[in-house]
Amino acid sequence: MNDHGRTPTPGVTLTAGSLLMRPWRAEDVPALLEAYDDPVMRQWVRLPVSTPEEAARRLELLHQVDNVASCRVAEKSGYAFAELLSALPPEFPLDGHLHVREASLTPDGTVVTQRGEVEPGVSPAGSSDSR
């Protein structure tokens, strides 16, 4: 989001040092599945992800209820509010919000959002990356 409160142009890639922010792509699925295979990661996630279809279908964001900015960013990024989570002190002293972005993969690997829109900047699996 820029300083005028508008969403950036679809397909924009942002970098800062080793941080890369870009739209979700089908070729990200193997890395996500590997992350969800980690036992430490599994203890903190609410829904397991074990297949490519599950990885592309449901993306989650969590934040504490007092973080209004994170809530706005999640909603503007297409992550709808899904659930109020109970506090888990001491790590999570306040209740939290769970935001979910549902999507599906077409046979060619294109990610389609819950609104039926083709995800901007998302390439089919195996295509070149323009970073």
Secondary structure, 3 states (H helix, E strand, C coil): CCCCCCCCCCCCCEEECCEEECCCCHHHHHHHHHHHCCHHHHHHCCCCCCCHHHHHHEEEEEEECCCHHHHHHHHHCCCEEEEEECCECCCECCCEEEEEEEEEECCCCCEEECCCCECCCCCCCCCCCCC
